[in-house]
């Protein structure tokens, strides 16, 4: 997991890889600090895609 940005409110945008049912996927997701535990937890804000699509995503980001 890697933090790629920190928002003004302290939330972080993180990139991580997960495997589900044998399929690896990449997640770009916003995490927030839980006020009770102090732990960083994921929000529903974000995207995930198959690791196979990573080269196309990188190519698209380089053209922006």
Protein Blocks (a to p, Z undefined) as FASTA:
>chain_A
ZZfbdcfkopacddddddeehiacdddddddddfklopacddfbdcdddfklmmmmmmmm
mmZZ
